[in-house]
Amino acid sequence: MDDEYDEDRGWDQDMGDGDSDEGGDAVGDPQEVLRECLEKFSTPDYIMEPGIFTQLKRYFQAGGNPEQVIELLSQNYKAVAQTANLVAEWLILGGVKVTEVQAMVENHLKEMILKNFDPKKADTIFTEEGDTPAWLTEMIEHPTWRSLIYRLAEEYPDCLMLNFTIKLISDAGFQAEITSISTAAQQIEVFTRVLKTAIANFLQGPEDWNKSVREVAKMVCHGQHTYVYSQVLLAVLSQETRGGAVVKRLSQEIVKCAQESAHDVTPITMALNGAAGYPQACQALTSMLSRNALNPADISVLFRNYSALDPPPIDLIRTPQFLELLVDALFKPGVKLNMEHRPKYVYLLAYAASVCETWPKKGVASSKLVNKEELKNTEKAVDKVSTICSTNKGSTELIAELSTLYDCIKVPVVSVGVVRWVEVTVLESTYFQLCVESTPTHLALLDEVAGCHPLLHPRLLNLLITLFESKQDALEILVQLELRKMLLDRMVTLLCRGCVVPVMKYIKQCWISGETDISLIRYFVMEVLEAIAPPYTNEFVQLFLPMVENEEITGSMRGDGDNDPVSEFIVHCKAHYTVH
């Protein structure tokens, strides 16, 4: 009380500093006002409440007794907050770090707020305060309390106070943190700002772009209105010369995420890609995409449209979902196609993958130019390889087809089909049980794909990781070990083809987790040391050097001097790089 009361100021002046609520100046029924105020003054630690000055003002205007209020406030002063501060000070004196004590207090407060939060009471803050409370503005400046607001907003999306606080956070410049908050989708201003930030971050090429896409997609797919709004915006941005292709990719990834969540967004996709101007192609595509399955009748309609003299825009059949369905139909083992209609599937996939369209500039009266120079060769390559893939040949039988496969893999769309074929084949539970080669032909083909098509590196690495982590309990322990060494060889090959950091990050994660046999980590390190030579990037050194320096991994690989590969690598890195 000493800090709050100044002898040179009167009670009335002091009361004026408090926040006034609605009707605060009107006394109303004095007896009722006195009863309400005394009831509040009797609650524990009421003197610490933000509205204390407002209630004191009402109390004295209604003719309240100063002695009575002083007695009530002092008797009910429990000093909970001050006791917490005292305990915190004791902990600090006892040697606990200030940051740790602060974290303890904040985490306990968060737990209590999450447990006892009442959205109805929270909404009354604005009716009582009449304006944004100063403490709320201060609160959102701290990451701990912003994260609390985000959690509460997810649990109570209809709370006005939380929605308003989300807007305050966005206005304060922290919109990048709100990408996973569905509450942002309820306020167009906040949603637009967050979406803008998310698109900008994606255009900068984030390292973990998959995670970035998932966060954006979760927010965009919050409701039909947010989905349509976002996709219209992305459709407009995708027309820009600079960054348009990346924005289009983001839009397509969002469509994929929506479909994985069982949302049928095909009508919206068709409306935005201009398909309405081509009713036959639009109807055929919509039918297949909505059911996520191809059928000969609709394929025939598309084939007839795209083999005509004036075909529809190629973008219609470049929808990722449609392309994946075509790749599965032609390359996935076990799929049976009617031989009469098969050439139509081949043609449409080749057309979508190889034909190039050039549209006239605005104001120029001319039709689009369609370049089909690569169509025939692509069509032949797709036909040859899909025929090989559909015959269900074993690894040994494939050796006779290797020259054809290696030649056709240079065609990008064929390599995508080959990867899909290999994925389905090698993930069969009995594949490695029946395999007799040290390096199965199917996996050797992936080495060729890795050398020809860098854009497929993430997909190849994901497949190798899935196989490396799969349980092959039917195989003997030593056979399992050799299998994993073979898969590590494929990863080293992938690393040598340019997929360096992702491979290194995965192996380092395997080492740190301790779940991978140390002999496999040693084998990988040895193979990499034999394959690399300086100069190295700083990121590569930071990832690889700790494994090379680890005695358990490379102790047996070192010699007496500095002439062995391990020592040479360590000496070179220490001399040329700043090691963390």
Long-range contacts (C-beta under 8 A, 24 or more apart in sequence): 1-47, 11-56, 11-60, 12-57, 14-53, 15-53, 15-54, 15-56, 15-57, 15-60, 16-57, 17-53, 18-51, 18-52, 18-53, 18-54, 18-56, 18-57, 19-50, 19-51, 19-53, 19-54, 19-128, 19-129, 19-130, 19-131, 19-133, 20-54, 20-57, 20-130, 21-51, 21-54, 21-127, 21-128, 21-129, 21-130, 22-127, 22-128, 22-130, 24-54, 24-57, 24-58, 25-61, 27-58, 27-61, 27-62, 30-62, 30-63, 31-62, 33-58, 33-59, 33-61, 33-62, 34-59, 34-62, 34-63, 34-64, 37-62, 37-64, 37-69, 38-64, 38-68, 38-69, 38-72, 41-69, 41-72, 41-73, 41-76, 42-72, 42-76, 43-76, 44-76, 44-78, 44-80, 45-76, 45-77, 45-78, 45-79, 45-80, 45-81, 46-73, 46-76, 47-73, 47-76, 47-77, 48-81, 50-133, 50-135, 51-128, 106-144, 110-144, 110-148, 113-148, 113-152, 114-148, 114-151, 114-152, 117-152, 117-155, 117-156, 119-156, 119-158, 119-159, 119-161, 119-162, 122-159, 122-161, 122-162, 123-159, 123-160, 123-161, 125-161, 126-160, 126-161, 126-164, 132-164, 132-168, 136-165, 136-168, 137-168, 140-165, 140-168, 140-169, 140-172, 140-174, 141-172, 146-174, 146-177, 150-177, 150-178, 150-180, 150-181, 153-181, 153-182, 153-183, 154-181, 154-182, 154-183, 157-182, 157-183, 157-186, 163-187, 166-190, 170-194, 176-201, 179-215, 179-216, 179-218, 179-219, 180-215, 180-218, 180-219, 181-219, 182-218, 182-219, 182-222, 184-219, 185-219, 185-222, 185-223, 185-226, 188-229, 191-219, 191-226, 191-229, 194-219, 195-219, 195-220, 195-230, 195-233, 199-234, 199-237, 199-247, 199-250, 202-246, 202-250, 203-243, 203-246, 203-247, 213-250, 213-253, 213-254, 213-257, 214-257, 216-250, 216-254, 217-253, 217-254, 217-257, 217-258, 218-257, 220-254, 220-258, 221-254, 221-257, 221-258, 221-261, 221-263, 227-258, 227-263, 227-265, 227-268, 228-268, 230-254, 231-255, 231-268, 231-269, 231-272, 232-272, 235-272, 235-273, 252-319, 252-320, 255-320, 255-321, 256-320, 256-321, 259-292, 259-321, 264-290, 266-290, 269-319, 273-313, 273-315, 273-316, 273-319, 274-313, 274-315, 274-316, 275-312, 275-316, 277-312, 278-305, 278-312, 278-313, 278-316, 280-305, 281-305, 281-306, 281-312, 281-316, 281-317, 282-316, 285-316, 285-317, 285-319, 285-322, 288-322, 288-325, 289-319, 289-321, 289-322, 292-321, 292-325, 293-325, 294-325, 294-326, 294-329, 294-345, 296-338, 296-341, 296-344, 299-341, 299-344, 299-345, 299-348, 300-341, 300-344, 302-344, 302-348, 303-344, 303-347, 303-348, 306-347, 306-348, 306-351, 307-347, 310-367, 311-370, 313-357, 313-368, 314-351, 314-352, 314-355, 314-357, 317-348, 317-351, 317-352, 318-352, 322-352, 323-349, 323-352, 323-353, 326-352, 327-413, 327-416, 327-417, 327-420, 328-420, 330-382, 330-386, 330-389, 330-390, 330-417, 331-385, 331-386, 331-389, 331-390, 331-417, 331-418, 331-420, 331-421, 332-420, 332-421, 332-424, 333-389, 333-390, 333-392, 333-421, 333-424, 333-425, 334-392, 334-424, 335-390, 337-390, 343-383, 346-379, 346-382, 346-383, 346-386, 347-379, 349-382, 349-413, 350-375, 350-378, 350-379, 350-382, 350-413, 351-375, 353-378, 353-411, 353-412, 353-413, 354-378, 354-413, 377-411, 378-411, 378-413, 378-414, 381-408, 381-411, 381-414, 382-411, 382-413, 382-414, 382-417, 384-408, 385-409, 385-414, 385-417, 385-418, 386-417, 389-417, 389-418, 389-421, 394-434, 395-435, 395-436, 395-437, 395-440, 395-441, 395-442, 396-436, 396-437, 396-441, 398-441, 398-442, 399-441, 402-441, 405-445, 405-448, 406-448, 409-445, 409-448, 409-449, 409-452, 410-452, 412-453, 415-449, 415-452, 415-453, 415-456, 416-456, 418-445, 418-449, 419-446, 419-449, 419-456, 419-459, 419-460, 419-463, 422-446, 422-463, 423-463, 426-463, 426-467, 427-466, 427-467, 427-470, 429-474, 430-474, 432-472, 432-475, 432-483, 433-474, 433-475, 438-482, 438-486, 439-486, 439-489, 443-486, 443-487, 443-490, 446-490, 447-490, 447-493, 450-493, 450-494, 450-497, 450-499, 451-497, 454-497, 454-498, 454-499, 457-494, 457-497, 457-498, 457-499, 457-502, 458-499, 458-502, 460-494, 460-499, 461-491, 461-494, 461-499, 461-502, 461-503, 461-506, 464-490, 464-491, 464-494, 465-506, 481-517, 481-519, 481-520, 484-517, 484-520, 485-520, 485-523, 488-520, 488-523, 488-524, 488-527, 489-527, 491-524, 492-524, 492-527, 492-528, 492-531, 495-528, 495-531, 496-531, 500-537, 500-540, 501-539, 501-540, 501-543, 504-540, 504-543, 504-544, 505-543, 507-547, 508-543, 508-544, 508-546, 508-547, 511-547, 511-550, 511-553, 518-552, 518-553, 521-547, 521-553, 522-553, 522-554, 522-556, 522-557, 525-553, 525-554, 525-557, 526-557, 526-565, 529-565, 529-566, 529-569, 530-565, 534-572, 534-576, 535-576, 536-573, 536-577, 538-577, 538-578, 541-573, 541-577, 541-579, 542-579, 542-580, 545-569, 545-570, 545-573, 545-579
